[in-house]
Amino acid sequence: MKYMIFMNRCISTNSIILILLTGLLTHGCGLSEEEKGRSDSQYRVSDFMSGRDTALFKRADKPRPIQFPRDLGAHPAYKTEWWYYTGNLSADNGRRFGYELTIFRSGLRPDALKIGNPSAWRTKHLYMAHLAITDAAGEEFYSYERYARGAAGLAGAQSDPFKVWLENWQVRRGSESSLSSGKKIPDMLLQAQAEPISLDLRLQSVKPPVLQGDRGLDQKGPESGNASYYFSLTRLESKGTLSIGKKSFEVTGWSWMDREWSTSALGKDQVGWDWFALQLSDNREIMYYRLCNKDGSASAYSNGVIIDSTGQKISIAPDDISIAPQAYWTSPTTGVRYPVRWQMNIPEQNIKLEIIPLLENQELQTRFKYWEGAVSIIGKYKNETLDGYGYVELTGYDDEVNRGSSKR
Amino acid sequence: MLWRSSLRYLLKHPLQVALSVLGVALGVAVVVGIDLSIQSAGRAFEQSTDRVAGKATHRVVSVDEGLNDSVYTHLRARHGIRKIAPVVEQYVYIPGTENQLHVMGVDPFAEPPFRPYLEQLQAAEDGPLSSFLMHPSGAVLSKGTADELDLKISDTLQVRVGDQIQNVELIGILKGRDQYNRQVLEDLLILDVSTAQEMLGMKGKLSYIDVIIPQSEMGTVKADRIRSLLPGGLELQRSNTRSAAIEKMISAFKTNLQSLSFLALIVGMFLIYNTMTFSVLQRRAQIGRLQALGVTRSEIFRLILVEAGAIGLLGTVVGLVGGYVLGGGLVELVTRTINDIYFNLSVREVAVNAGIILKGVALGLGATLLTALIPAREAARSSPRVSLSRSSVEKGLLDRLPTISAIGFILIGVGSAILLYPSNQIFLGYAGLLPVIIGYALLTPLFVVGMVWFVRRGIGSVSGLSGRMAVQNIKDQLSRSSVAIAALAVAVAATIGVSTSISSFRDTVENWLQYRLQADVFVSVPGNVSRRQARTMDEEVVSDIKDLGEVKAVHTLLRTSRIYEGSVVDMEAIEITLPGRDRYRFKEGDPKQAWNILEKGGVLISEPMAFDHEVTVGDSINLETRRGKRSFPVGGVFYDYSSDIGTILMDRGIFNNHYREQGYTSFSIVGHSNVEAEQLTDVVERKLANRQLSIRSNKELRTLSMQIFDRTFTVTRVLQMLTVLVALIGVFSALMAIQLERTREIGMLRALGFTRRQISGVMLGQTGAMGTIAGLLALPLGFVLAVVLVYVINKRSFGWTLELAWSYEVLWQAMGIAVGAALLSGLYPAIKMAGMNVVRALREE
């Protein structure tokens, strides 16, 4: 999801605006065919790629010290950022669940405000959030989205005490004492609900933050500034309650948080994104993303890391890894065909993994649809059996032509 | 053969038929026109309510208008209550005009479930939503309104908000996807909440929060949950609560207009009765012959009814078309009145619906057939031989005179009883008036006979043969002349009644303004004098004025509104010093005590308020305040003619304890005794030059108030004139019929040596006498109507005490109308008769 909407599809400005606008325009079908044609062309994505107002934002063009708790909060000088939580949970009776809660911020033109004493509703930021729950045993996938202005207390992000929220979907710092033990990352309380689901978790980071790329500057394209600041909390011990309807489950498991901010990351030729966040039973994690070019080839800027049990990272270059789809699933809603089962090999590390979705249907029914789902892992490290859980995100598959599906 | 003879008759008397049709048509047109205008106003109101409410079922409102926006955040972000939307709402003016735009400040993220018409934004170049949120003065208009104001995207529009001029920039245009949506969007200026708050000076405030609550058990739970989360002074109510209360404001106004329009129809009915009676009488010979030929009574009865039906149908069709045209004119008058005294409304089109058309048809046809029943029965009942002689009919009427008169007296008695029955129902007032009018009309023959007897004895010898003949003729043709006289008398009486009640009202208001407007200069937020203002002036304006050396005292007023027991009432918070207090006069309660109670936290209420809600001195009224329901003792009931919905007067200090509304809507300035009023006005004007405020001297405000008063009654006067017009047509057609029927008689007179002049004299004398009788008859009825309108209808409609102002002028005018109208309608037959061919006239029969 992340790059799809925020970086690739709407590289420069007005990303949420485009989403909202599209929603507003298509919702009522109040337009005649002729008008529809016009507005489509009027809002062609390329129109929003002028870079006119991205020029007003800072760019992620050089490594910059990542600090806590500062960088947990918002970075209004950059156009886009997100707080991305995914996790695999299990109830006392072994029932498996996956969850995703993501809050995005998109900066509007930072120069536009010239109001002396503005209303508290006046805003420079739009927020969007996605919430999804995967109930493996119930074979149900729930997904929701929300939008709000970053004003009037409706949505926002702050670093100290840490809190990011969109209405009553929120992640905030737990008790103050959790910080005093000298940890950089405080305990976090994650709460979100949308009829009929509700999630209430306490997340405790058991490993230090992983700074992706070069000291947290993660290059996504050839140009300077086509990059993002990116750090991950790859192992968050999670405990709490998950409810579906009247059923309530005490759950435990592992979550993963990605924190990323930038102004312009993807290059023009990059259309999609396969992203893997895997938490292995030997207390290691693998993060790997594969950027896909228009012609269907993997971009040279794809990359990843393996985090060992102490939090040390080992980089994975595209040449170090092979990822092969094993099975496909076609969405009945969108007709988009997603690969849903993968074989991942990292020969140099002696890792061979089979990645299997908890459910095939984990396509979010949000305004822009994409597949993001909980997966289980079975595999081998050297000769030992290995297993685990993780999350996979697949975007850009709706545009078969762009994606060059024939090659996949 | 039967039908052909009927058709032949009708074609032979085209003028007669045309006048009947016109009579029906006018009656129907007036009723339909009024209904259409009221209906259109109602529909426009509904639409304006609709566009505001959208799909909301409920809204969170504050007891004192406007709530803290943190409540919204609390509900949504903290408690996750969805399907709520913040709204900042107000009316702004196009500077220098009375044209208003309805400002809606909304949050586009919360809107989708609520107002479907916001779905579509035609964009400015860089994305409308972005501009909508970011532009400090970005606004969206409907296509229609933008075209009307001649605005394109990125044009600037000036609006007046309270006392300030503000610029808004058009960043988007909404095209409604269908007719309804386009209408809903008219005059709507849509802004982002932030822009609206800034522009309207409502930072931190919302007008209300819209809520969608499903009609289900879960809905009840949700409603209860929201209620439990609301801080004091806020309540969750159904969306239509306020609009229902507002609509109630004009119910009395509506009833009165409809009743007046009905009067025109009643007068029209006289006319139809007259026409049909005449046509029966004139064909008595023919009918006799038909009966002799074996045509049955029921066939004759049907024949007459079918004829009447044809006239009725034709009249109704013409009336419906006329009503539509009339409605177009009336709707403007009605809207203006509603805008002047009740609420903001703009009506764009005359809304025709089947109900109104059906009502018009039913009234036109029904009334025609109903009134034709009597002559039809008459025609069918008479035996062939008797039918041949006209005098038998007249004799019949004279024979029945006691019966008819008795019925008349009984009706008057019944009507009076209904009128005297203590009630607040306007409807009962009119229901009582109707039998009085009809009963009185039934007394006309009796009165005519009496008058003729009296005149013949008294003046007959003086005016010579023609004079005696003229008067005697009236009696001889009692059956028709009395109907004509009655119609004229009713119409003239209506004129007397309506004029007298209006002038009574006017005098009372003028007198009231004398003591109410005592200060020298009045400053208010521009707009209508009487209507409550959305935006107020701040403290600074008042303190600026207080500091002026020329100023002795400033009395401030904040006028707002509350819902009390389901009705909208005005609430005025005043700061008033002792000498300013004599501008209030009390109907009930001792002034000294009343002011004392006000200072101590009580209220004073206006007469309509006391009347509508049946409260008086010593009672208490319960009002929602910021801290829940509070009881306020009523210290006095004061006379007030500025608002018919009732006013609650509260001391400003007390008001501030209970409500948060800030600022003032108006204030009055008293200068030092050595300062000329003009000089004071100048000084104040100079001081407030940079603000958009209305500054008026005492005289100006008084004149303006009376102008609005007169404007308010334009509709009434138009209706009154139409009623008289219907009556005139009735009289004209009746007299003409009578005279034309006398062709043979006149021919005889000519043959006997009467000169043309003498003939004309007889005829004009006769119509003049009829006019005089009608005028005399109209006087008592007019007086009764005036009394009923002033003391019953007005009181029940508005709760006002008016002093009956009886003016001789009105009486002379009425008499003039009666006689003038009668003479005028006698003129044509007179000329025609005088110039007729004697031989042919004699041969006619």
Interface residues (C-beta under 8 A of the other chain):
Chain A: T13 N14 I17 L18 L20 L21 G23 L24 L25 H27 G28 C29 G30 L31 S39 Q42 Y43 F48 L108 R109 A112 L113 K114 I115 N117 P118 S119 A120 W121 R122 T123 K124 L126 Y147 A148 R149 A151 A152 G153 L154 A155 W165 E167 N168 Q193
Chain B: D69 S70 Y72 T73 R76 A77 R78 H79 G80 D107 P108 F109 P112 P116 L118 E119 Q120 L121 Q122 A123 D126 G127 P128 L129 S130 L133 M134 H135 P136 K175 G176 R177 N181 D192 V193 S194 T195 Q197 E198 K203 G204
